[in-house]
Structures are given as C-alpha cells and as structure tokens.
Amino acid sequence: MKLTPQLGAALFAVLGTSVSFAQDIKVGVTLSATGPAASLGIPERNTFPLLPQTIAGRKLSYIVLDDASDTTTAVRNARKLISEDKVDVLVGSTITPNSLAMIDVAAESETPMISMAASSRIVEPVDAKRRWVFKTPQNDQQMALVIVGHMLGQGIKTVGFIGFADAYGEGWWNEFSKIAETRGLKVTGSERYQRADTSVTGQVLKLVSAKPDAILIAGSGTPAALPQKTLKERGYAGKVYQTHGVANNDFLRVCGKDCEGTYLPAGPVLVTEQLPNDHPVRKSAIAYVTAYEGSQGKGSVSTFGAHAWDVGVLLQQAIPVALKKGQPGTKEFRIALRDALEGVKNAAGAHGIFNMSATDHLGLDQRAAVMIQIVDGKWVMQK
C-alpha cells in the first residue's frame, strides 16, 4: 500500500494519540535522606524501588529528590517536580515542617500530595488547600491517645514534656496536653529544643526539678535521643515515653542503654512477628517486611520505610479508578486521582487499614497503633 501524505498524517495522528495514552504515571518524591531526619528518610528512599512499577498496565516513573531535612529545599523540590517534571502526584516530605510548607505548592498546582510525616495539621481540617493532601503515618492525636491511656494504666499522675521547637513538637504538645488534661494527667513542665541542638541540659533540669512521674519526649529520629540521654545523666528515675517518631534501629543505636525501658506507640509493622495471627494488619505488614529485608537485610525494617510502602498501597487502589476519567500528564487525571485517593476503602497497608473520606485524608483507626517497650535493646510489644 502506497503511503500518501494524507494517509501518513492520519497514521501520525493515531500513533500520536496512542503514545499520549501510554504516557508514564509520574510520581514525584521529596524526602529527607540527609540532615537531622536522615534516619527517617533513608529507609523511605530504600523503599521506593520496591513499590509497584506498573499499575493497571501503566508504567510508573518515580522521581526521587533529597530535601536534606530543610523546609526551603523541600518546597523548591516540590516546585521542580510539578513545573519541570510534570508529575501526576507529589509525595513527601519525611518530616512535618517540610510537608506543611509543601501544601501551598500542591494546592496551587492542583496536584494530589501524599505526605509521609505525622502531624494531623498536614491533613486537618480538610479545607480548600488540604483537600489535595493525604498522608500515610498515624496522626499525633492517635498516638497521644495510646500514650495517655498507657500512662494512666501505669498509675502516672504527673508528666513533663520536651519536644522539638517546630511543627512536630508543637503538634504533639497541642494534642498531648489537651488529652492529658481531659483524662486527669497533670503536666508539670513543657520545654523545647532544636533538632540540631547538642545540649538540652537547661531544659532537662527544669523538668526534673518538678519530679514528674513520667516525661514525654516529642522528637523524631536520632535527635530524639539527646533529651533521654541527658535525663539519664541527671539521674531521672521516672518513666520515659517517646513518640512513634523514633521507631527505627538508628535511634536504638544512638540512644543505647540510656533508652532501656522506654515506652512508645508505633505501627504494628515494627513488631510484625509479635502480632497475633488474627491481627488485621499482620498479613500486609509481613508483605512489607519480606520485601524490605529481602533488599536491605534481616532486621533492617523501620516504620518510616513502611510509610513509603503505604504510599504504594494507596496508589494501587486509586490509579485504576483515576485512569477511567483522565490520562497521565493532564489536569483531568490529577483531579481524578485526588478524588480516587479520597475514596480509598479497606486498603491494607504495612501500618493499618486505610479508609479515606471527604473529611478524613488519613483513614487509619486505632488498629494502626500498638504500645511498645524497649527491652534489652529490642522492640517488645506490650499486651
């Protein structure tokens, strides 16, 4: 058959349309693989190669950038991923301050965003901007409920608080102090410190002088070890609690024997082998542990990489729905993906079962939390 100019033009139009329909789904990621939050961001970075490479027959392209635990860099990365790389969904960042700063970028460009940071402020309230934002880690409010319940069960009546002097620490203070007050716990002192600080002696001395029954440290990663080591040095003999922001082996390594006996809430994935066989998250948690340890070695799992894994869980359910309404690389697809994420139901992740709604862009319930104690340098689930 002779190829006429008219036939060639028609074939080009058809082929061009086919190529457009086959465009990769672009997932833009900014995480904290260096800087103070590196112990959180590195397992996240290690997890992205384990996520689905195709969904509903479409190839996924993951573009992963490091924001060095810096808010300005996180925003710059987000803008680059959206304006230059034309991503269909934005993922990040590792920490709360960075994620909060990225919300405006996502909303302005009408790009769905999935955060891997903890603060409930990232997704609450679901307003005109936050309607574009979702997250995978448990809220600080959820974990504060677990901590307060455990404290009361231990007979604790007074508690001191020290947290990061940023959105993570303030979010924890707001949630914990509110719940503590309603449950009859007296807070005897509240202190702050910077993630990069090398001494918190002054703050610790103030807390210890009030002789509280327990002290809650609202930090994340290895910087959360500093107040605890200082408490040990100053002879504090009460109970110490940490948040789920320390649930990785790097924290155990840095804190060492000074963290023996510490209590913290965490996702079930941290103690997968200790979960009862009928635990609703056991099967999905084992799937992540198997994949991650197959790549990084036995005992390498942390809860933070699991937050990245759960991004993949959400996308696996949402992308097939979104593809029915739009094609990757278009505004229609981004809107459809946002809507599909909001409609995720019964998605079994490494941390819990996700059920999103128009007013809940996390979708996890209390099945996503267990209480853990550090015993002989290991995570031990409390019954």
C-alpha positions as CSV (number, residue, x, y, z in Angstrom):
1,M,0.0,0.0,0.0
2,K,1.4,3.4,-1.0
3,L,1.8,5.8,1.9
4,T,0.2,9.1,0.7
5,P,0.7,12.3,2.6
6,Q,-2.9,12.2,3.7
7,L,-2.5,8.6,5.0
8,G,0.7,9.4,6.7
9,A,-0.9,12.3,8.5
10,A,-3.7,10.1,9.6
11,L,-1.3,7.4,10.9
12,F,0.7,10.0,12.7
13,A,-2.4,11.3,14.4
14,V,-3.4,7.8,15.5
15,L,0.1,6.9,16.7
16,G,0.5,10.2,18.5
17,T,-2.8,9.6,20.3
18,S,-1.6,6.1,21.3
19,V,1.7,7.4,22.6
20,S,-0.1,10.0,24.7
21,F,-2.4,7.3,26.1
22,A,0.7,5.2,27.1
23,Q,2.4,8.0,29.0
24,D,4.0,7.0,32.2
25,I,2.4,8.0,35.5
26,K,5.0,10.3,37.1
27,V,5.4,10.1,40.9
28,G,7.5,13.0,42.3
29,V,9.1,12.4,45.7
30,T,11.0,14.7,48.0
31,L,12.3,13.1,51.2
32,S,15.0,13.7,53.9
33,A,17.8,11.3,53.1
34,T,20.4,13.7,54.6
35,G,20.3,16.1,57.5
36,P,18.8,15.6,61.0
37,A,16.0,13.5,59.7
38,A,18.2,11.2,57.6
39,S,17.4,8.1,59.8
40,L,13.8,8.5,58.7
41,G,14.3,9.4,55.1
42,I,16.9,6.8,54.2
43,P,14.5,3.8,54.7
44,E,11.9,5.7,52.8
45,R,14.3,6.2,49.9
46,N,15.2,2.5,50.1
47,T,11.5,1.5,49.9
48,F,10.6,3.3,46.6
49,P,12.4,0.8,44.4
50,L,10.1,-1.8,46.0
51,L,6.9,-0.1,45.0
52,P,4.8,-1.2,42.0
53,Q,6.4,-0.4,38.7
54,T,3.2,-0.8,36.8
55,I,-0.4,-0.3,37.9
56,A,-3.4,-1.1,35.7
57,G,-1.0,-1.7,32.8
58,R,0.7,1.7,33.1
59,K,4.3,2.2,33.9
60,L,5.1,4.3,37.0
61,S,8.1,6.6,36.9
62,Y,9.4,7.6,40.4
63,I,11.5,10.8,40.6
64,V,13.1,10.9,44.0
65,L,14.9,14.0,45.4
66,D,16.6,14.7,48.7
67,D,15.5,17.8,50.6
68,A,18.2,17.4,53.3
69,S,15.6,17.9,56.1
70,D,15.3,21.5,55.0
71,T,12.0,23.2,54.5
72,T,13.1,25.6,51.8
73,T,14.7,22.8,49.8
74,A,11.5,20.7,50.2
75,V,9.4,23.5,48.7
76,R,12.0,24.0,45.9
77,N,11.9,20.3,45.1
78,A,8.1,20.3,45.0
79,R,8.0,23.2,42.6
80,K,10.6,21.5,40.3
81,L,8.8,18.2,40.3
82,I,5.5,19.9,39.4
83,S,6.7,22.6,36.9
84,E,9.6,20.8,35.2
85,D,8.9,17.1,35.7
86,K,5.1,17.4,35.3
87,V,4.4,14.8,38.0
88,D,0.9,13.5,38.4
89,V,1.2,13.1,42.2
90,L,3.6,14.6,44.8
91,V,4.9,12.5,47.7
92,G,6.7,14.0,50.7
93,S,8.2,15.1,52.7
94,T,9.6,13.0,55.5
95,I,9.0,15.5,58.3
96,T,6.2,17.7,59.4
97,P,7.7,21.2,58.8
98,N,8.6,20.3,55.2
99,S,5.2,18.7,54.5
100,L,3.3,21.7,55.8
101,A,5.4,24.0,53.7
102,M,4.6,22.0,50.6
103,I,0.8,22.2,50.9
104,D,0.6,25.5,49.1
105,V,2.6,24.2,46.2
106,A,0.3,21.2,45.8
107,A,-2.9,23.2,46.1
108,E,-1.8,26.0,43.7
109,S,-1.0,23.4,41.0
110,E,-3.9,21.2,41.8
111,T,-1.6,18.2,42.3
112,P,-2.5,15.5,44.8
113,M,0.1,15.1,47.6
114,I,0.7,12.2,49.9
115,S,2.8,13.2,53.0
116,M,5.0,10.7,54.9
117,A,5.0,12.9,58.0
118,A,3.0,12.5,61.2
119,S,1.2,15.8,62.3
120,S,-2.5,15.9,62.0
121,R,-2.1,19.5,60.8
122,I,-1.0,18.3,57.5
123,V,-4.5,17.0,56.6
124,E,-6.8,18.7,59.1
125,P,-9.0,20.4,58.6
126,V,-9.8,19.3,55.0
127,D,-10.1,22.8,53.6
128,A,-9.7,24.3,50.1
129,K,-5.9,23.6,50.3
130,R,-5.8,20.4,52.3
131,R,-8.4,18.7,50.0
132,W,-5.3,18.0,47.8
133,V,-3.3,16.5,50.6
134,F,-3.3,12.9,52.1
135,K,-0.8,11.2,54.4
136,T,0.2,7.7,55.5
137,P,1.7,7.9,59.1
138,Q,-0.6,7.8,62.1
139,N,-1.6,11.2,63.5
140,D,0.0,12.6,66.6
141,Q,-3.5,12.6,68.1
142,Q,-4.0,8.9,67.6
143,M,-0.6,8.1,69.2
144,A,-1.2,10.6,72.1
145,L,-4.3,8.7,73.0
146,V,-2.3,5.5,73.2
147,I,0.4,7.1,75.4
148,V,-2.1,8.8,77.8
149,G,-4.0,5.5,78.1
150,H,-0.8,3.6,79.0
151,M,0.3,6.3,81.4
152,L,-2.9,6.1,83.3
153,G,-2.7,2.3,83.4
154,Q,0.8,2.7,84.9
155,G,-0.6,4.9,87.7
156,I,1.2,8.0,86.4
157,K,-0.3,11.3,87.7
158,T,2.2,13.9,86.7
159,V,4.2,14.3,83.5
160,G,6.8,16.6,82.0
161,F,7.1,17.4,78.2
162,I,10.0,18.2,76.0
163,G,9.7,18.4,72.2
164,F,11.1,19.8,69.0
165,A,10.8,23.6,68.6
166,D,9.0,23.2,65.3
167,A,5.6,22.0,63.9
168,Y,6.2,18.4,65.0
169,G,6.9,19.3,68.7
170,E,4.1,21.9,68.8
171,G,1.6,19.4,67.2
172,W,2.4,16.9,69.8
173,W,2.2,19.4,72.6
174,N,-1.2,20.6,71.5
175,E,-2.6,17.1,71.2
176,F,-1.0,15.5,74.2
177,S,-1.7,18.4,76.6
178,K,-5.3,18.5,75.6
179,I,-5.8,14.8,76.1
180,A,-3.8,14.7,79.3
181,E,-6.0,17.5,80.8
182,T,-9.3,15.8,79.9
183,R,-8.0,12.5,81.4
184,G,-6.7,14.0,84.6
185,L,-2.9,13.9,84.0
186,K,-1.1,17.0,85.3
187,V,1.6,18.4,83.1
188,T,4.3,19.9,85.3
189,G,6.5,21.5,82.7
190,S,6.9,22.0,78.9
191,E,10.2,22.6,77.2
192,R,11.5,22.8,73.6
193,Y,14.8,22.2,71.7
194,Q,16.1,22.4,68.1
195,R,16.7,19.2,66.0
196,A,20.4,20.2,65.6
197,D,21.0,21.1,69.3
198,T,23.9,19.4,71.1
199,S,22.8,20.1,74.6
200,V,19.4,20.2,76.4
201,T,20.8,20.3,79.9
202,G,18.9,23.5,80.9
203,Q,15.6,22.2,79.7
204,V,16.0,18.8,81.4
205,L,17.0,20.3,84.7
206,K,13.8,22.4,84.7
207,L,11.7,19.3,84.0
208,V,13.4,17.1,86.6
209,S,13.1,19.7,89.3
210,A,9.3,19.2,89.3
211,K,9.8,15.5,89.9
212,P,7.2,14.2,87.5
213,D,6.2,10.6,87.4
214,A,7.0,10.4,83.7
215,I,8.4,12.6,80.9
216,L,7.3,12.5,77.2
217,I,9.9,13.4,74.6
218,A,8.3,14.6,71.3
219,G,11.1,14.2,68.9
220,S,11.9,12.1,65.9
221,G,14.9,10.2,64.6
222,T,18.2,10.2,66.3
223,P,17.9,13.8,67.6
224,A,15.2,12.5,70.0
225,A,17.9,10.5,71.9
226,L,19.5,13.7,73.2
227,P,16.9,14.6,75.9
228,Q,16.7,10.9,77.0
229,K,20.5,10.6,77.4
230,T,20.5,13.8,79.4
231,L,17.7,12.6,81.6
232,K,19.8,9.5,82.4
233,E,22.9,11.6,83.1
234,R,20.9,13.8,85.5
235,G,19.6,10.7,87.4
236,Y,16.0,10.9,86.4
237,A,14.3,7.7,87.7
238,G,10.8,8.1,86.4
239,K,9.3,6.5,83.3
240,V,10.2,7.9,79.9
241,Y,8.0,7.9,76.8
242,Q,8.9,8.7,73.2
243,T,6.7,9.2,70.1
244,H,6.4,7.0,67.0
245,G,9.0,9.3,65.5
246,V,11.8,7.2,67.0
247,A,10.7,3.8,65.7
248,N,13.9,2.7,63.9
249,N,17.1,0.9,64.6
250,D,19.2,4.1,64.3
251,F,17.5,5.5,67.3
252,L,18.3,2.4,69.3
253,R,21.9,2.6,68.2
254,V,22.4,6.2,69.2
255,C,20.4,6.1,72.4
256,G,21.9,2.7,73.5
257,K,21.4,1.7,77.1
258,D,20.1,5.1,78.1
259,C,16.8,4.2,76.4
260,E,16.3,0.9,78.2
261,G,12.7,0.6,79.4
262,T,11.4,3.4,77.3
263,Y,7.7,3.2,76.1
264,L,6.5,4.4,72.7
265,P,3.5,3.9,70.4
266,A,4.3,2.6,66.9
267,G,2.8,1.0,63.9
268,P,2.3,-2.8,64.0
269,V,4.9,-3.3,61.3
270,L,7.7,-2.7,63.9
271,V,6.7,-5.8,65.8
272,T,5.3,-7.9,63.0
273,E,6.5,-11.3,64.3
274,Q,4.9,-10.5,67.7
275,L,1.4,-9.7,66.4
276,P,-1.3,-12.4,67.0
277,N,-2.2,-14.4,63.9
278,D,-5.6,-12.7,63.7
279,H,-4.3,-9.1,63.9
280,P,-5.8,-7.3,60.9
281,V,-2.5,-5.7,59.8
282,R,-0.3,-8.8,60.2
283,K,-0.5,-10.1,56.7
284,S,0.0,-6.7,55.0
285,A,2.8,-5.8,57.4
286,I,4.6,-9.1,56.6
287,A,4.4,-8.3,52.9
288,Y,6.5,-5.1,53.5
289,V,8.9,-6.7,56.0
290,T,9.6,-9.5,53.5
291,A,10.2,-7.1,50.6
292,Y,12.4,-4.7,52.6
293,E,14.5,-7.3,54.3
294,G,14.9,-9.0,51.0
295,S,16.5,-5.8,49.8
296,Q,18.3,-4.4,52.8
297,G,18.9,-7.4,55.1
298,K,17.4,-9.1,58.1
299,G,16.4,-6.7,60.9
300,S,16.6,-3.6,58.7
301,V,12.9,-2.6,58.8
302,S,11.8,0.6,60.4
303,T,8.3,2.2,60.5
304,F,9.4,5.1,58.2
305,G,10.1,3.0,55.2
306,A,6.7,1.5,55.7
307,H,5.1,5.0,55.4
308,A,6.6,5.0,51.8
309,W,5.3,1.5,51.2
310,D,1.8,2.6,52.1
311,V,2.0,5.3,49.5
312,G,2.2,2.5,47.0
313,V,-0.8,0.8,48.6
314,L,-2.9,3.9,48.2
315,L,-1.8,4.4,44.6
316,Q,-2.6,0.8,43.7
317,Q,-6.2,1.3,44.6
318,A,-6.6,4.9,43.4
319,I,-4.8,4.9,40.0
320,P,-7.1,2.3,38.2
321,V,-10.1,4.4,39.2
322,A,-8.5,7.7,38.1
323,L,-7.5,6.2,34.7
324,K,-11.2,5.9,33.8
325,K,-11.5,9.7,33.9
326,G,-8.3,11.1,32.7
327,Q,-4.9,10.3,31.2
328,P,-1.5,10.8,33.0
329,G,0.1,14.2,32.4
330,T,-3.3,16.0,32.3
331,K,-5.2,18.1,34.8
332,E,-8.1,15.8,34.5
333,F,-6.0,12.8,35.7
334,R,-4.7,14.8,38.7
335,I,-8.2,15.7,39.7
336,A,-9.4,12.2,39.2
337,L,-6.5,10.8,41.2
338,R,-7.3,13.2,44.1
339,D,-10.9,12.1,44.1
340,A,-9.9,8.4,43.9
341,L,-7.5,8.8,46.9
342,E,-10.3,10.3,48.9
343,G,-12.4,7.2,48.0
344,V,-9.8,4.6,49.1
345,K,-11.5,1.9,51.2
346,N,-10.2,-1.1,53.1
347,A,-6.6,-0.7,51.7
348,A,-4.4,-2.9,53.8
349,G,-1.0,-1.2,54.4
350,A,2.0,-2.0,56.5
351,H,0.7,0.2,59.3
352,G,-3.0,-0.2,59.1
353,I,-6.2,-0.4,57.1
354,F,-6.9,2.8,55.1
355,N,-10.5,4.1,54.8
356,M,-10.4,7.7,53.4
357,S,-13.3,10.1,53.2
358,A,-14.0,13.7,52.3
359,T,-13.3,14.7,56.0
360,D,-10.5,12.1,56.7
361,H,-7.4,12.2,54.5
362,L,-5.5,9.7,56.7
363,G,-8.1,7.0,57.1
364,L,-6.4,4.9,59.8
365,D,-8.1,3.9,63.0
366,Q,-6.6,2.7,66.3
367,R,-5.7,-0.7,64.8
368,A,-2.7,1.2,63.4
369,A,-1.1,1.5,66.8
370,V,0.5,-0.7,69.4
371,M,2.4,0.1,72.6
372,I,6.0,-0.9,72.6
373,Q,8.7,-1.0,75.3
374,I,12.5,-1.1,74.6
375,V,13.8,-4.2,76.4
376,D,17.4,-5.3,76.1
377,G,17.8,-3.0,73.1
378,K,14.8,-4.6,71.2
379,W,11.2,-3.6,70.5
380,V,8.8,-5.6,72.7
381,M,5.0,-5.2,72.2
382,Q,3.0,-4.7,75.3
383,K,-0.1,-6.8,75.8
